[in-house]
Amino acid sequence: MNQPIIRTFSHHYRQKYGVPVGKIPIDTGMICPNREKGGCIFCSPASFTPGYLDGTDDYLTQIERGKNTILKGRFSKYFAYFQQETCTAVPVDSFLPALSVILEDPDCMGLILSTRPDYVNDDLLGPLASLIFEKKKECLFELGLQTVHDKSLQLLNRNHSYQDFTNCVHRIKGYGKFEIGVHLIFGIPKENEEEMLVSVDKVCKLGINALKLHHLQVIRGTELEKMYQHNKFSPFTLDGYLEFLQKVLVRIPSDITIHRLWATSHPELLVAPRWDILATHLSQRLQKDLQNNGLFQGSAILR
């Protein structure tokens, strides 16, 4: 079998460019517009913000710090990763020139723009498509969906619908210059296993390029923490999540790149679940389980 057990970010881009490729997170300094509507019940930016990152610094300063703290000689190439908040809410007339400067770096392979499906507009997509073509770089839109079920989107206070998401996907695809990734969360209160698998199946059928998968984490100070303290739901156990991931991965087409399989938050902010295991050990356990069961990404599709 030529394909890997899991098409990870690192495998995909090493195969594509012949060298290890990393990500450098960048903070635009702009707060997510959804906070004006109460914000997502699970979200706390401090839980996933790298320690070196400061949104008051210009982008090139952040990239230089990222090279010194994240790349550390391990990666010769990188993607500029706008992970914080909702980057496409930044005014186009200031965002585009900054992106153009970033793409001048020959070590930068392109952009990953993490955003909401209700904040991707044609006034950005048109000129950005031209910029990507001109610079001969890549651009992946990482769309935060979390679930295809509108009842769950309402519970999470996402303030967009699944239809908003599919409209956004078709609009981005229409330019022919971008790749699309989708962020899903597993373990949302009141969702059962079948509903979570439906989310996976539906987004994969849209012809996406990448997936970022997380188990739901309870972060200190969020509305979700209040629900957890009142026993409104139970998060995944470690064994339960690894078993579930096997069911997920076999139904994901082998050409979709998996950017992440679990959430990682600052330990001092994490309430639950606390698995106390390193990400590398998680990966080793999952790979071993898949091998022992004769499974691999997309194997259910081939039957």
N, C-alpha and C positions, 0 to 999 in steps of 0.2 A: 504494500500500500504506500503510494508516494505522498499522500496527504498526511499532515500531522494529526494526532488524536484530537487536538483543539487548534484551530487557526487563531493563535494569539496575535496581539499587536506586534510583539517583538518578532515572532516568526514571519509574519506577513511582510513587514517592512525590511527585515534582513534579506528575505528572499527577493524582494523587489529591487532593493538598492545595493545589495551585496555587502552592507555594513550595518552594525547596530544603529538603530534610530530611537531617540528618546523624545520626551515631551518636556517643554518648559512652560509651566503655568504663568499666566499673565492676568493681572487685575486691572480692569479699566477704571476702577474707583467709583463706578456708578452703581447705585443700589437697585436691586431688582424691582421693577414697577409693581409686581404682585404684592410687595410688602405694604403698599398703600391700601390693599384690599384684605389685609390681615396676614398675608404670606402663607406659604405651604406649611401644614401642621408639623411636618417632619424636619423642616430646614433650619439649620443654624450655620451660617457661613464659616464661623470660627472653627467648626468641627472638621473642615476639610481644607483649610487655608494653610499652605506651607509657611513655616516660621519666618522665612526670609522675605516673604511677599509683603509689599506695601503699596497699596493702590494710589498713594500720593506720588510715587516715583513714575517717571516717564517709562514707556515700554522698553526702550533700549537698555535702560539701567536695570530693569527687572530681568531682561534676557541675559545680561552679563552676569548678574547674580545667580541666575539659574544655571548658567554654564559652569560656574564655580562651585555650586552646591549640589546640583542634581546630576549634571552630565559627568563631572569629575573625571574626565578622561575615558569614561566607560562608553560614551556615545560620541561619534564624530559628527553626526547629523541629528537634527531635531525638528519637531513641529512646534510652532508657537501656539500654545494651548490656552485659549481664552475660556477658562473653566469657571471663574468666579461670576456669580450673579447672572445677569442677562446681558451679554456683551452687545447684542444687536440693538439694544435700546439706546446706545450711544449715538448721537447725531451723526449722520452720514458724512457731512462736510468736514468733520474732524476725525472720524474713524477711518475712512478710506485712505487719506494721506499717510496716517500712521501705519496702516497695514502695508502700504506700498514701500515704506522705508524698511519695515521688518523683512519683507521679501527680497530686499537687496542683498541680504546676507547669504552667501553661497552655501553655508552650512544649514540654512533653513529650507526644509523640503516643502513647507507649506503651512497652512493654517488649520486649526481645529477650533470651530466657533460653537461653543456650548450655549444654547439659548432655548427660549420658549417658542412653541409653534405659532403663537399669536404676536410675535415680535420679529417676524421675518418678512420684510416688505420689498416690493419691486424697486423702490428707489435705492435700495442697497444692492439687490441681486444683479441688476443690470450692469452698473459700473464695476461691481466686484467680479463678475464673470469676465469682463474685458480685462481687468487687472490680472486675474489668474492666467488668462490666455497669454497676455503680454509677458508676464514674468516666467511663464512655463513652470508653474508650481501647482501644488494641489490645494484643495480646500474642501474640508469635511464639515458639514453642518451636523452637530450633535444635538438632536432635538430631545428635550426633556418631555417624555410622554408619561412614563411611570406605569400606565395601565390603559387598556382600550375601553374599559368599562366606565361609562359616564357617572354611574352611582359612586364609584370609587374616586373619580376625579373630583366630584363634589365634596366627598368626605375629606379629601386631602386639601381642599380649598385651592385647587389649581386655577380655577377661573378661566378654563378653556375646555372645549369638548373634544371628543375623538374626531369629530368631523372637522374641527379647526385644524387638527393635526394632519389629517389626510389631505386637506386643501393645501396646507403648507408643503407637504411632500411633493404634490403634483406641481406646485408653483416652482419649487427649487429644481425639480427634474426638467422642467420646461426649458431651462437655460443650457442644459447639456454640458456644463462645466464643473459641476459640483458632485461630491459624494455625500451620502446621507447616512448618519448613524442615529440610533435610537437608544434612549436610556429607559430601562424598565426597572421597577422595584418589585420584589417578591415579598409576600408576607403582609400586604396591606390589610388592615382590619376588615373582617367580613368577606374577604375573598377566599374562595376555596382553591384547591389545587387545579381543578379543571378550568376555572376562570383564569388562573395565572397562565396555564398552557395555551389558552385561547389568545391571550395577549401576545405570546411568542409567535403563534401561528399566523395571526393577522398581520403583524408588522413584517414578518419575513416574506409574506406574499406580496408586499408592496415593492419588492425589488430593491431593498436597502443594501448598503455596503458594510455596515458595522453595527455591533450591539455593545452596549455597556450595561451589565447586569449587576444588581445589588440585592442583598437581603436588607429588609427594613431594619434600621437601627434607631433606637430611642436616644435622643440627644437631650442633655440637660437644658432646661429652660424653654422647651418647645411645647406646643399644645399636645403633641403626641405623648410627651412624658406624662401629662395629666391623665390621658386616657389609660396609659400603662399603669399608673399608680392606682387607678380605680378598677384595675383588672378587666379592662374592656377588650383586651386581646393578649395573645401570647406570641412572642417573636420566635423565629426559627431556632431550634437547637442546632449545634454543629453537625451532628450526624444526620438530622432531618434535612438540613440544607444541602449537604453533600449528596444525599440520596435524591433529592429533588433536582439538583443540577444535572444528574445523569439523565433524568427524564426530559429535561429541557434541551440539553446539548444534542441529543440524537435527532431532534426534529428541526435543528437549525442547519440550513444548507451549508455545505463545506466551504463555499466561497465567501461567506460572510465572516468578517474579521471580528473577533471577540476582544474588545478593549479592556474589559474588566469583568470579573465574576463574583466579586463580593465587595462590600463597603469597607472602608478603613477610616476611622475617626480618631481624633485625639483621645487617648485613654481617659484623661481627666474630665472630658465632657460626655463620654459614653456611659449611658445608664444600663442599656441592655440591647442585644445579648452580649455578654462578656465571655468570649470563647477562650481567651488567653492562649492563642496559638499564632505563630508567625505566618504571614501570607505565603512565604515559600513552602512551609510545611503543609498549609492548606492545599496548595497547588500539587504537591507531591502526593498527598492522600487522594485527591480527585483523580489525578492521572493513573495512579495505581488501581483505584476502584474501576475506572473505565477499562483499563487493560484486563483486569481479572474477569470482567463481565463481557469482554469481547465487544465493547462499545466504542464509538468515536463520533465526533461531530458529524451530523447528517446521516448516521447509519440507519436510522429508522426510515428515512426517505428512500433509501436504496432497496428496501425489502419489497 
